[in-house]
Amino acid sequence: MNTYLQNKQVDFTGVIDFFKKDIATLRTGRANPSLLEGVLVEAYGVKNPVNAVANIAVADSRSLTVAPWDKNVMKDLEKALIEADLGVGVVNDGDKIRVNIPMMTEENRKDLVKKVNEKQEKAKVSIRQIREEVRQAIEEAESHKEFGEDDKFRFMKELDEAVTKLNEEIKNLRDRKEKEVMEI
């Protein structure tokens, strides 16, 4: 692998990792603690993620339990879960909160697939932007006579192969998520 491609490897990996986290937060009809990842609770004067103030557990395939470590934040936790508008039922049991995940309709599933496709496209755009930066660096180095035209074409081919693999990985992640979403 050439140095131009190696210098941007962290950026490429970051795009893939972000895409994985981004699609993990989409609800699939099954209980998954990652569903609550983006929810912030106003507790102790600051906003905290739910997992910083409570234990999240999967009760069954259709519900989560959220048990706060400090019972004083129960109302704030319940309020944050309701305001997050995740399309779930929130029930306060006194010592814990049950988050019920309703059955998804065919329309909901199709909307989620559209969201997954949008997130995939954003990831691909990010990959293309990084690819363009590497291309420019290679062309600039070649114009400054740091290497010959043969090396330039070899570097460009390596770049195209790496980008193809990354796009294939994004597509596979997307396909897996679509299958998960459409599964009844």
C-alpha positions in Angstrom: 0.0 0.0 0.0 1.4 3.4 -0.9 2.0 6.1 1.6 -0.7 8.4 0.2 -3.3 5.7 0.8 -1.9 4.8 4.2 -2.1 8.5 5.4 -5.9 8.4 4.8 -6.5 4.9 6.1 -7.7 6.2 9.5 -10.2 8.5 7.7 -11.5 5.6 5.6 -11.9 3.4 8.8 -13.6 6.3 10.5 -16.3 6.4 7.8 -17.0 2.7 8.1 -17.1 2.8 11.9 -19.5 5.8 11.9 -21.7 4.1 9.3 -21.9 1.0 11.6 -22.8 3.1 14.6 -25.3 5.2 12.6 -27.3 2.3 11.3 -27.1 0.4 14.6 -29.3 3.1 16.2 -32.2 2.4 13.7 -34.9 0.4 15.3 -35.6 -3.0 13.7 -38.6 -4.2 15.6 -36.3 -6.1 18.0 -35.2 -4.8 21.4 -31.6 -3.6 21.2 -29.8 -1.3 23.8 -28.2 0.7 20.9 -31.7 2.1 20.2 -31.2 4.4 23.3 -27.6 5.5 22.4 -28.5 9.0 21.2 -30.8 9.8 24.1 -29.5 12.4 26.6 -30.9 12.7 30.1 -30.8 16.0 32.1 -29.4 14.7 35.4 -27.2 16.4 38.0 -27.3 19.7 36.0 -25.7 18.2 32.8 -26.9 16.1 29.9 -25.8 12.5 30.2 -26.3 9.5 27.9 -28.9 7.0 29.2 -26.2 4.4 29.8 -24.3 6.8 32.1 -27.2 7.1 34.6 -28.9 3.7 34.2 -28.5 0.1 33.3 -30.1 -0.9 30.0 -31.2 -4.6 29.7 -33.1 -6.5 27.1 -36.1 -8.0 28.8 -37.4 -9.9 25.8 -37.4 -9.4 22.0 -39.9 -6.6 22.2 -38.9 -4.7 25.3 -36.0 -3.1 27.2 -35.7 -2.3 30.9 -33.9 0.9 32.0 -33.0 0.8 35.7 -31.5 4.1 37.0 -28.7 3.8 39.5 -30.1 6.7 41.4 -33.9 6.7 41.8 -33.8 10.6 41.9 -33.3 10.7 38.1 -36.3 8.4 37.4 -38.6 11.3 36.2 -35.8 12.9 34.2 -35.0 9.6 32.6 -38.7 8.9 31.7 -39.0 12.5 30.3 -35.9 12.1 28.1 -37.1 8.7 26.7 -40.5 10.2 25.9 -39.1 13.4 24.3 -36.6 11.3 22.2 -39.6 10.3 20.1 -38.2 6.9 19.2 -41.7 5.5 18.3 -41.6 3.2 21.4 -43.9 2.9 24.5 -42.4 4.2 27.8 -43.8 2.8 31.0 -42.6 3.8 34.5 -42.8 0.8 36.8 -41.6 2.7 39.9 -38.1 1.2 40.2 -37.4 0.8 36.5 -38.7 2.0 33.1 -40.0 -0.4 30.5 -39.4 0.5 26.9 -41.9 -1.4 24.7 -41.0 -1.7 21.0 -44.2 -2.0 18.9 -44.6 -4.3 15.9 -43.4 -2.6 12.8 -45.7 -2.1 9.9 -44.7 -2.7 6.3 -44.7 1.1 5.8 -42.4 1.6 8.8 -40.0 -1.0 7.5 -39.8 0.6 4.0 -39.2 4.0 5.6 -36.3 2.5 7.7 -34.8 1.0 4.5 -34.9 4.5 2.9 -33.1 5.9 6.0 -30.5 3.1 5.7 -30.0 3.9 2.0 -29.6 7.6 2.8 -27.0 6.8 5.4 -25.2 4.5 3.0 -25.1 7.3 0.4 -23.6 9.7 3.0 -20.9 7.2 3.8 -20.1 6.7 0.1 -19.9 10.4 -0.4 -17.4 10.6 2.5 -15.4 7.8 0.9 -15.4 9.7 -2.4 -14.2 12.9 -0.8 -11.3 11.1 0.9 -10.5 9.4 -2.4 -10.4 12.7 -4.1 -8.0 14.1 -1.5 -5.6 11.1 -2.0 -5.9 11.5 -5.8 -4.9 15.2 -5.6 -2.0 14.4 -3.3 -0.7 11.7 -5.8 -1.1 14.1 -8.8 0.6 16.9 -6.9 3.5 14.7 -5.9 3.9 13.5 -9.5 3.9 17.0 -10.8 6.7 17.9 -8.4 8.7 14.9 -9.9 8.7 12.9 -6.6 8.0 9.8 -8.7 7.3 8.8 -12.3 4.1 8.4 -14.3 4.2 4.6 -13.8 4.2 5.0 -10.1 1.3 7.4 -10.3 -0.8 4.9 -12.2 0.1 2.1 -9.8 -0.9 4.4 -6.8 -4.1 5.3 -8.5 -4.9 1.7 -9.2 -4.3 0.8 -5.5 -6.5 3.7 -4.5 -9.4 2.5 -6.7 -9.1 -1.1 -5.4 -9.2 0.1 -1.8 -12.2 2.3 -2.4 -14.0 -0.5 -4.2 -13.4 -2.8 -1.2 -14.7 0.0 1.2 -17.8 0.6 -0.9 -18.4 -3.2 -1.0 -18.1 -3.3 2.8 -20.6 -0.4 3.2 -23.0 -2.2 0.8 -22.7 -5.5 2.8 -23.4 -3.7 6.0 -26.4 -2.0 4.4 -27.8 -5.3 3.0 -27.5 -6.9 6.4 -29.4 -4.0 8.1 -32.1 -4.1 5.4 -32.5 -7.8 6.0 -32.8 -7.2 9.7 -35.3 -4.4 9.2 -37.5 -6.4 6.8 -37.5 -9.5 8.9 -40.8 -10.1 10.6 
